[in-house]
Amino acid sequence: MANDLDNAISRVQQIALATSLSSTDASVKSAPDYPIENIDPLPMAISYLGGGEFNMVSATMHKNFPTIHVEFHFSRMSLKYAYQDINAVALDFPARLADDPTLNGNVQTILAGRDTPIGYTVRPFDWGKVVTQMMLFVIPVKLLNTPVETST
């Protein structure tokens, strides 16, 4: 059964797949469930729970702030084309996230602002037998049911 976090991750993946690339005809595809052995599925994206933090309000209540990671992977066969796509994603993906700060009503908000920016990095990454150029976004969110009351 899907929960708010599952739904939020799914929505981030939908936004990632809709992200525009450079002037090439390529589109972003979902990453397969298995390690890749060639560049056929590239460019691709995968979204998942990457961590988070929580704090305790009281003995029976806590606040949970998960972090959703989004990886975009690009072929390193031509770094020129990889970086054209990476540069396009660096502009388009944040704009799409900003346009949907509640992730289609699945979270209270994406925790991003002047004092808490969303970070991203670009680096080579070994996915199975293929080295890709990965762009990683780290997106903290506030769940709908925060704070959470627990009974003891």
GUKOLDREN-426171 format. One record per residue (C-alpha): residue number from 1; residue in three letters; x, y negated, z negated. Coordinates in steps of 0.25 Angstrom, whole numbers, plus 2048, in hexadecimal, padded with zeros to 3 digits. Layout:
// residues N
@i NUM, aa ALA, c1 X, c2 Y, c3 Z
...
This chain:
// residues 152
@i 1, aa MET, c1 800, c2 800, c3 800
@i 2, aa ALA, c1 806, c2 7F3, c3 804
@i 3, aa ASN, c1 808, c2 7E8, c3 7FA
@i 4, aa ASP, c1 80A, c2 7D9, c3 7FB
@i 5, aa LEU, c1 819, c2 7DB, c3 7FC
@i 6, aa ASP, c1 818, c2 7E5, c3 807
@i 7, aa ASN, c1 80E, c2 7DC, c3 80E
@i 8, aa ALA, c1 818, c2 7D0, c3 80D
@i 9, aa ILE, c1 823, c2 7D8, c3 813
@i 10, aa SER, c1 81B, c2 7DD, c3 81E
@i 11, aa ARG, c1 817, c2 7CE, c3 821
@i 12, aa VAL, c1 825, c2 7CA, c3 821
@i 13, aa GLN, c1 829, c2 7D5, c3 82B
@i 14, aa GLN, c1 81D, c2 7D0, c3 834
@i 15, aa ILE, c1 823, c2 7C2, c3 833
@i 16, aa ALA, c1 831, c2 7C8, c3 837
@i 17, aa LEU, c1 82C, c2 7CF, c3 843
@i 18, aa ALA, c1 825, c2 7C3, c3 848
@i 19, aa THR, c1 832, c2 7BA, c3 847
@i 20, aa SER, c1 836, c2 7B5, c3 854
@i 21, aa LEU, c1 844, c2 7B8, c3 859
@i 22, aa SER, c1 84D, c2 7B0, c3 863
@i 23, aa SER, c1 84A, c2 7AF, c3 871
@i 24, aa THR, c1 84B, c2 7BE, c3 874
@i 25, aa ASP, c1 83F, c2 7C7, c3 876
@i 26, aa ALA, c1 842, c2 7CF, c3 86A
@i 27, aa SER, c1 839, c2 7D0, c3 85E
@i 28, aa VAL, c1 83B, c2 7D4, c3 850
@i 29, aa LYS, c1 837, c2 7E2, c3 84D
@i 30, aa SER, c1 835, c2 7EA, c3 840
@i 31, aa ALA, c1 841, c2 7F1, c3 83B
@i 32, aa PRO, c1 83F, c2 800, c3 83C
@i 33, aa ASP, c1 83E, c2 809, c3 82F
@i 34, aa TYR, c1 84B, c2 810, c3 833
@i 35, aa PRO, c1 859, c2 80B, c3 836
@i 36, aa ILE, c1 85B, c2 806, c3 844
@i 37, aa GLU, c1 866, c2 80D, c3 84E
@i 38, aa ASN, c1 865, c2 802, c3 859
@i 39, aa ILE, c1 861, c2 7F4, c3 85B
@i 40, aa ASP, c1 853, c2 7F8, c3 861
@i 41, aa PRO, c1 84B, c2 7F3, c3 856
@i 42, aa LEU, c1 852, c2 7E5, c3 855
@i 43, aa PRO, c1 84E, c2 7DB, c3 852
@i 44, aa MET, c1 847, c2 7E0, c3 846
@i 45, aa ALA, c1 842, c2 7DC, c3 838
@i 46, aa ILE, c1 83F, c2 7E3, c3 82B
@i 47, aa SER, c1 838, c2 7DD, c3 81E
@i 48, aa TYR, c1 839, c2 7E3, c3 810
@i 49, aa LEU, c1 83A, c2 7E0, c3 801
@i 50, aa GLY, c1 848, c2 7DC, c3 7FF
@i 51, aa GLY, c1 847, c2 7D9, c3 7F0
@i 52, aa GLY, c1 841, c2 7CE, c3 7E8
@i 53, aa GLU, c1 840, c2 7CA, c3 7D9
@i 54, aa PHE, c1 836, c2 7C9, c3 7CE
@i 55, aa ASN, c1 835, c2 7C2, c3 7C1
@i 56, aa MET, c1 82D, c2 7C6, c3 7B5
@i 57, aa VAL, c1 823, c2 7BC, c3 7B0
@i 58, aa SER, c1 81E, c2 7C4, c3 7A4
@i 59, aa ALA, c1 81E, c2 7D2, c3 79F
@i 60, aa THR, c1 812, c2 7D5, c3 7A8
@i 61, aa MET, c1 815, c2 7CC, c3 7B4
@i 62, aa HIS, c1 820, c2 7CA, c3 7BF
@i 63, aa LYS, c1 822, c2 7C2, c3 7CC
@i 64, aa ASN, c1 828, c2 7CA, c3 7D8
@i 65, aa PHE, c1 82F, c2 7C3, c3 7E3
@i 66, aa PRO, c1 833, c2 7CD, c3 7EE
@i 67, aa THR, c1 83C, c2 7CA, c3 7F9
@i 68, aa ILE, c1 839, c2 7CE, c3 807
@i 69, aa HIS, c1 845, c2 7D1, c3 810
@i 70, aa VAL, c1 844, c2 7D0, c3 81F
@i 71, aa GLU, c1 84F, c2 7D5, c3 828
@i 72, aa PHE, c1 850, c2 7D1, c3 837
@i 73, aa HIS, c1 85A, c2 7DA, c3 83F
@i 74, aa PHE, c1 860, c2 7D6, c3 84C
@i 75, aa SER, c1 869, c2 7DD, c3 856
@i 76, aa ARG, c1 878, c2 7D9, c3 855
@i 77, aa MET, c1 87A, c2 7DD, c3 864
@i 78, aa SER, c1 87A, c2 7CE, c3 867
@i 79, aa LEU, c1 87C, c2 7C5, c3 85B
@i 80, aa LYS, c1 878, c2 7B9, c3 863
@i 81, aa TYR, c1 86A, c2 7BF, c3 865
@i 82, aa ALA, c1 869, c2 7C4, c3 857
@i 83, aa TYR, c1 86C, c2 7B6, c3 852
@i 84, aa GLN, c1 862, c2 7B0, c3 85C
@i 85, aa ASP, c1 857, c2 7B9, c3 855
@i 86, aa ILE, c1 85D, c2 7B7, c3 847
@i 87, aa ASN, c1 85C, c2 7A7, c3 849
@i 88, aa ALA, c1 84E, c2 7A9, c3 84E
@i 89, aa VAL, c1 84A, c2 7B1, c3 842
@i 90, aa ALA, c1 850, c2 7A7, c3 839
@i 91, aa LEU, c1 847, c2 79D, c3 83E
@i 92, aa ASP, c1 83A, c2 7A4, c3 841
@i 93, aa PHE, c1 839, c2 7AE, c3 835
@i 94, aa PRO, c1 83A, c2 7A4, c3 82A
@i 95, aa ALA, c1 82F, c2 79B, c3 832
@i 96, aa ARG, c1 826, c2 7A7, c3 832
@i 97, aa LEU, c1 828, c2 7AA, c3 824
@i 98, aa ALA, c1 825, c2 79C, c3 820
@i 99, aa ASP, c1 818, c2 79D, c3 828
@i 100, aa ASP, c1 813, c2 7A8, c3 81F
@i 101, aa PRO, c1 818, c2 7A6, c3 811
@i 102, aa THR, c1 80E, c2 7AF, c3 80B
@i 103, aa LEU, c1 812, c2 7BA, c3 815
@i 104, aa ASN, c1 803, c2 7BB, c3 81A
@i 105, aa GLY, c1 7FE, c2 7BA, c3 80B
@i 106, aa ASN, c1 807, c2 7C6, c3 806
@i 107, aa VAL, c1 80F, c2 7BD, c3 7FD
@i 108, aa GLN, c1 80D, c2 7B1, c3 7F5
@i 109, aa THR, c1 818, c2 7AA, c3 7FC
@i 110, aa ILE, c1 826, c2 7AC, c3 802
@i 111, aa LEU, c1 830, c2 7A6, c3 7F8
@i 112, aa ALA, c1 837, c2 79C, c3 801
@i 113, aa GLY, c1 839, c2 78E, c3 7FF
@i 114, aa ARG, c1 844, c2 783, c3 7FE
@i 115, aa ASP, c1 849, c2 789, c3 7F1
@i 116, aa THR, c1 847, c2 798, c3 7F5
@i 117, aa PRO, c1 84B, c2 79A, c3 804
@i 118, aa ILE, c1 849, c2 7A7, c3 80B
@i 119, aa GLY, c1 857, c2 7AC, c3 80E
@i 120, aa TYR, c1 85C, c2 7B4, c3 81B
@i 121, aa THR, c1 869, c2 7BA, c3 81F
@i 122, aa VAL, c1 86E, c2 7BF, c3 82C
@i 123, aa ARG, c1 879, c2 7CA, c3 82D
@i 124, aa PRO, c1 87C, c2 7D7, c3 834
@i 125, aa PHE, c1 875, c2 7E3, c3 82E
@i 126, aa ASP, c1 876, c2 7F2, c3 830
@i 127, aa TRP, c1 869, c2 7F8, c3 833
@i 128, aa GLY, c1 86B, c2 807, c3 835
@i 129, aa LYS, c1 875, c2 808, c3 841
@i 130, aa VAL, c1 873, c2 7FA, c3 846
@i 131, aa VAL, c1 879, c2 7ED, c3 841
@i 132, aa THR, c1 86F, c2 7E2, c3 842
@i 133, aa GLN, c1 86F, c2 7D3, c3 83F
@i 134, aa MET, c1 866, c2 7D2, c3 834
@i 135, aa MET, c1 85E, c2 7C6, c3 82F
@i 136, aa LEU, c1 859, c2 7C8, c3 821
@i 137, aa PHE, c1 84E, c2 7BF, c3 81B
@i 138, aa VAL, c1 84C, c2 7BF, c3 80C
@i 139, aa ILE, c1 83D, c2 7BB, c3 808
@i 140, aa PRO, c1 839, c2 7B9, c3 7FA
@i 141, aa VAL, c1 82A, c2 7BA, c3 7F8
@i 142, aa LYS, c1 820, c2 7B8, c3 7ED
@i 143, aa LEU, c1 815, c2 7C3, c3 7EC
@i 144, aa LEU, c1 807, c2 7C1, c3 7EB
@i 145, aa ASN, c1 805, c2 7C8, c3 7DE
@i 146, aa THR, c1 810, c2 7C0, c3 7D6
@i 147, aa PRO, c1 811, c2 7C0, c3 7CA
@i 148, aa VAL, c1 80D, c2 7CE, c3 7C8
@i 149, aa GLU, c1 807, c2 7D3, c3 7BB
@i 150, aa THR, c1 80B, c2 7E1, c3 7B6
@i 151, aa SER, c1 805, c2 7E8, c3 7AB
@i 152, aa THR, c1 80D, c2 7F0, c3 7A1
